[in-house]
């Protein structure tokens, strides 16, 4: 006789394996590498610095508060 197999456990294991395979496929399809994320973060910082440097007048300290 073969080994006794719990069908509920086998079904759950198969479902987890399918989900893991789908997650891996999505990560390859949509994910970005750490280097790409860091490059985008650095580019955003440069863009923000350039934009702030292009201001015609310095920011006023009361700009952060509402005028209510």
DSSP file (Angstrom, degrees, kcal/mol; ACC not computed):
  #  RESIDUE AA STRUCTURE BP1 BP2  ACC     N-H-->O    O-->H-N    N-H-->O    O-->H-N    TCO  KAPPA ALPHA  PHI   PSI    X-CA   Y-CA   Z-CA
    1    1 A X              0   0    0      0, 0.0     3,-0.1     0, 0.0     2,-0.0   0.000 360.0 360.0 360.0 151.7    0.0    0.0    0.0
    2    2 A X        -     0   0    0      1,-0.2     2,-0.1     3,-0.0     3,-0.0  -0.203 360.0 -72.0 -82.1 178.4    1.0    3.6   -0.6
    3    3 A X        -     0   0    0      1,-0.1     2,-0.3    -2,-0.0    -1,-0.2  -0.394  50.3-107.7 -70.6 147.9    1.5    6.3    1.9
    4    4 A X        -     0   0    0     -3,-0.1     2,-0.5    -2,-0.1    -1,-0.1  -0.618  38.8-161.2 -76.6 135.0   -1.6    7.8    3.5
    5    5 A X        -     0   0    0     -2,-0.3     2,-0.8    -3,-0.0     3,-0.1  -0.976  17.4-138.7-127.4 126.1   -2.2   11.3    2.2
    6    6 A X     >  -     0   0    0     -2,-0.5     4,-2.2     1,-0.2     5,-0.2  -0.748  14.7-157.9 -82.2 114.3   -4.3   14.1    3.7
    7    7 A X  H  > S+     0   0    0     -2,-0.8     4,-2.6     1,-0.2     5,-0.2   0.838  88.6  55.6 -66.2 -33.8   -6.1   15.6    0.8
    8    8 A X  H  > S+     0   0    0      2,-0.2     4,-2.3     1,-0.2    -1,-0.2   0.932 110.4  45.1 -64.3 -44.4   -6.7   18.9    2.5
    9    9 A X  H  > S+     0   0    0      2,-0.2     4,-2.5     1,-0.2    -2,-0.2   0.904 113.7  49.9 -65.2 -40.8   -3.0   19.4    3.3
   10   10 A X  H  X S+     0   0    0     -4,-2.2     4,-2.3     2,-0.2    -2,-0.2   0.907 111.1  49.3 -64.6 -41.3   -2.1   18.4   -0.3
   11   11 A X  H  X S+     0   0    0     -4,-2.6     4,-2.2     2,-0.2    -2,-0.2   0.919 112.8  47.0 -63.9 -44.4   -4.6   20.8   -1.8
   12   12 A X  H  X S+     0   0    0     -4,-2.3     4,-2.5     2,-0.2    -2,-0.2   0.902 111.6  51.0 -64.8 -41.4   -3.3   23.7    0.4
   13   13 A X  H  X S+     0   0    0     -4,-2.5     4,-2.3     1,-0.2    -2,-0.2   0.918 110.9  48.5 -62.5 -43.2    0.3   22.9   -0.4
   14   14 A X  H  X S+     0   0    0     -4,-2.3     4,-2.2     1,-0.2    -1,-0.2   0.896 111.2  50.4 -63.8 -40.2   -0.5   22.9   -4.1
   15   15 A X  H  X S+     0   0    0     -4,-2.2     4,-2.4     2,-0.2    -2,-0.2   0.911 110.5  49.4 -64.5 -42.5   -2.4   26.2   -3.8
   16   16 A X  H  X S+     0   0    0     -4,-2.5     4,-2.6     2,-0.2    -2,-0.2   0.903 110.2  51.0 -62.8 -41.4    0.6   27.8   -1.9
   17   17 A X  H  X S+     0   0    0     -4,-2.3     4,-2.3     2,-0.2    -1,-0.2   0.901 111.0  48.0 -63.9 -41.1    3.0   26.6   -4.6
   18   18 A X  H  X S+     0   0    0     -4,-2.2     4,-2.4     2,-0.2    -2,-0.2   0.916 112.6  48.9 -64.0 -42.5    0.8   28.1   -7.4
   19   19 A X  H  X S+     0   0    0     -4,-2.4     4,-2.5     2,-0.2    -2,-0.2   0.905 111.3  49.5 -64.3 -41.1    0.6   31.4   -5.5
   20   20 A X  H  X S+     0   0    0     -4,-2.6     4,-2.3     2,-0.2    -1,-0.2   0.903 111.1  49.4 -64.2 -41.0    4.4   31.4   -4.9
   21   21 A X  H  X S+     0   0    0     -4,-2.3     4,-2.2     2,-0.2    -2,-0.2   0.904 111.9  48.6 -64.5 -41.0    5.0   30.8   -8.6
   22   22 A X  H  X S+     0   0    0     -4,-2.4     4,-2.4     2,-0.2    -2,-0.2   0.908 110.9  50.7 -64.9 -41.6    2.5   33.6   -9.6
   23   23 A X  H  X S+     0   0    0     -4,-2.5     4,-2.3     2,-0.2    -2,-0.2   0.900 110.1  49.7 -63.2 -41.3    4.2   36.0   -7.1
   24   24 A X  H  X S+     0   0    0     -4,-2.3     4,-2.0     2,-0.2    -1,-0.2   0.907 110.9  49.6 -63.7 -41.4    7.7   35.1   -8.6
   25   25 A X  H  X S+     0   0    0     -4,-2.2     4,-2.3     1,-0.2    -2,-0.2   0.907 111.7  48.6 -64.4 -41.2    6.4   35.7  -12.1
   26   26 A X  H  X>S+     0   0    0     -4,-2.4     4,-3.2     1,-0.2     5,-0.6   0.884 108.7  53.8 -65.7 -38.0    4.9   39.1  -11.1
   27   27 A X  H  X5S+     0   0    0     -4,-2.3     4,-1.6     1,-0.2    -1,-0.2   0.896 112.0  44.7 -63.9 -39.3    8.1   40.1   -9.4
   28   28 A X  H  <5S+     0   0    0     -4,-2.0    -2,-0.2     2,-0.2    -1,-0.2   0.905 118.6  43.4 -69.0 -40.6   10.0   39.4  -12.6
   29   29 A X  H  <5S+     0   0    0     -4,-2.3    -2,-0.2    -5,-0.2    -3,-0.2   0.898 133.3  14.2 -73.7 -41.7    7.4   41.2  -14.7
   30   30 A X  H  <5S+     0   0    0     -4,-3.2    -3,-0.2    -5,-0.2    -2,-0.2   0.596 100.2 102.1-113.2 -15.6    6.8   44.3  -12.6
   31   31 A X     << -     0   0    0     -4,-1.6     2,-0.3    -5,-0.6    -4,-0.0  -0.220  54.6-144.3 -76.1 162.0    9.5   44.5  -10.0
   32   32 A X        -     0   0    0      1,-0.0    -2,-0.1     2,-0.0    -1,-0.0  -0.925  21.0-113.0-121.7 150.4   12.6   46.7  -10.0
   33   33 A X     >  -     0   0    0     -2,-0.3     4,-2.2     1,-0.1     5,-0.2  -0.310  30.9-108.3 -75.1 165.6   16.1   45.9   -8.8
   34   34 A X  H  > S+     0   0    0      1,-0.2     4,-2.5     2,-0.2     5,-0.2   0.884 120.9  54.1 -61.4 -39.0   17.5   47.6   -5.8
   35   35 A X  H  > S+     0   0    0      1,-0.2     4,-2.3     2,-0.2    -1,-0.2   0.892 107.6  50.0 -63.5 -39.9   19.9   49.6   -8.1
   36   36 A X  H  > S+     0   0    0      2,-0.2     4,-2.2     1,-0.2    -1,-0.2   0.907 111.2  48.6 -66.1 -40.7   17.0   50.8  -10.2
   37   37 A X  H  X S+     0   0    0     -4,-2.2     4,-2.3     2,-0.2    -2,-0.2   0.921 112.9  47.7 -64.2 -43.1   15.1   52.0   -7.0
   38   38 A X  H  X S+     0   0    0     -4,-2.5     4,-2.5     2,-0.2    -2,-0.2   0.882 110.9  51.4 -66.5 -37.5   18.2   53.8   -5.7
   39   39 A X  H  X S+     0   0    0     -4,-2.3     4,-2.5     2,-0.2    -1,-0.2   0.918 110.9  48.0 -64.4 -42.9   18.8   55.4   -9.0
   40   40 A X  H  X S+     0   0    0     -4,-2.2     4,-2.3     2,-0.2    -2,-0.2   0.899 111.8  50.4 -64.4 -40.3   15.2   56.7   -9.2
   41   41 A X  H  X S+     0   0    0     -4,-2.3     4,-2.0     2,-0.2    -2,-0.2   0.918 112.1  47.1 -63.5 -43.6   15.5   58.0   -5.6
   42   42 A X  H  X S+     0   0    0     -4,-2.5     4,-2.3     2,-0.2    -2,-0.2   0.895 111.3  51.3 -65.4 -40.2   18.7   59.8   -6.4
   43   43 A X  H  X S+     0   0    0     -4,-2.5     4,-2.6     2,-0.2    -2,-0.2   0.901 108.9  51.0 -64.3 -40.4   17.2   61.3   -9.6
   44   44 A X  H  X S+     0   0    0     -4,-2.3     4,-2.6     2,-0.2    -1,-0.2   0.906 109.4  51.0 -61.9 -40.9   14.2   62.5   -7.6
   45   45 A X  H  X S+     0   0    0     -4,-2.0     4,-2.3     2,-0.2    -2,-0.2   0.909 111.5  47.3 -63.7 -41.8   16.5   64.2   -5.1
   46   46 A X  H  X S+     0   0    0     -4,-2.3     4,-2.5     2,-0.2    -2,-0.2   0.913 112.2  49.9 -64.6 -42.3   18.4   65.9   -7.9
   47   47 A X  H  X S+     0   0    0     -4,-2.6     4,-2.4     2,-0.2    -2,-0.2   0.911 111.6  48.3 -62.8 -42.4   15.2   67.0   -9.5
   48   48 A X  H  X S+     0   0    0     -4,-2.6     4,-2.7     2,-0.2    -1,-0.2   0.907 111.8  49.5 -64.1 -41.8   13.9   68.4   -6.2
   49   49 A X  H  X S+     0   0    0     -4,-2.3     4,-2.1     2,-0.2    -2,-0.2   0.901 112.1  48.1 -64.5 -40.5   17.2   70.2   -5.5
   50   50 A X  H  X S+     0   0    0     -4,-2.5     4,-0.9     2,-0.2    -2,-0.2   0.908 112.5  48.8 -66.6 -41.0   17.1   71.7   -9.0
   51   51 A X  H >< S+     0   0    0     -4,-2.4     3,-0.7     1,-0.2    -2,-0.2   0.920 112.5  47.3 -65.2 -43.6   13.5   72.8   -8.6
   52   52 A X  H >< S+     0   0    0     -4,-2.7     3,-1.2     1,-0.2    -1,-0.2   0.855 109.9  54.3 -65.5 -34.0   14.2   74.4   -5.2
   53   53 A X  H 3< S+     0   0    0     -4,-2.1    -1,-0.2     1,-0.2    -2,-0.2   0.676 101.1  60.9 -73.0 -16.0   17.3   76.1   -6.7
   54   54 A X  T << S+     0   0    0     -4,-0.9    -1,-0.2    -3,-0.7    -2,-0.2   0.338  75.7 125.0 -92.9   7.3   15.2   77.7   -9.4
   55   55 A X    <   -     0   0    0     -3,-1.2     3,-0.1     1,-0.1    -3,-0.0  -0.370  57.4-144.4 -66.9 145.0   12.9   79.6   -7.0
   56   56 A X  S    S+     0   0    0      1,-0.2     2,-0.3    -2,-0.1    -1,-0.1   0.811  85.3  16.9 -79.8 -30.9   12.7   83.3   -7.6
   57   57 A X  S    S-     0   0    0      3,-0.0    -1,-0.2    -3,-0.0     3,-0.1  -0.978  91.9 -97.8-138.6 152.2   12.5   84.1   -3.9
   58   58 A X        -     0   0    0     -2,-0.3     2,-0.1     1,-0.1    -2,-0.0  -0.320  51.1 -93.4 -67.4 152.8   13.3   82.1   -0.8
   59   59 A X        -     0   0    0      1,-0.1     2,-0.3     2,-0.0    -1,-0.1  -0.391  38.2-125.0 -66.8 142.9   10.4   80.3    0.9
   60   60 A X    >   -     0   0    0      1,-0.1     3,-1.6    -3,-0.1     4,-0.3  -0.633  14.0-125.9 -86.6 147.4    8.8   82.3    3.7
   61   61 A X  G >  S+     0   0    0      1,-0.3     3,-0.7    -2,-0.3     4,-0.1   0.782 108.5  57.0 -64.5 -25.9    8.6   80.5    7.1
   62   62 A X  G >  S+     0   0    0      1,-0.2     3,-0.8     2,-0.1    -1,-0.3   0.398  80.1  90.4 -87.9   5.3    4.8   81.1    7.3
   63   63 A X  G <  S+     0   0    0     -3,-1.6    -1,-0.2     1,-0.2    -2,-0.1   0.762  80.0  61.0 -68.1 -24.5    4.1   79.3    4.0
   64   64 A X  G <  S+     0   0    0     -3,-0.7    -1,-0.2    -4,-0.3     2,-0.2   0.705  94.6  75.8 -76.6 -19.3    3.7   76.0    5.9
   65   65 A X  S <  S-     0   0    0     -3,-0.8     2,-0.2    -4,-0.1    -3,-0.0  -0.588  85.8-109.9 -95.8 154.4    0.7   77.3    7.9
   66   66 A X        -     0   0    0     -2,-0.2    -1,-0.1     1,-0.1    -2,-0.1  -0.494  18.6-132.2 -75.8 151.4   -2.9   77.8    6.8
   67   67 A X              0   0    0      1,-0.2    -1,-0.1    -2,-0.2    -4,-0.0   0.080 360.0 360.0 -90.5  24.0   -4.2   81.3    6.4
   68   68 A X              0   0    0      0, 0.0    -1,-0.2     0, 0.0    -2,-0.0   0.471 360.0 360.0 -75.9 360.0   -7.3   80.5    8.4
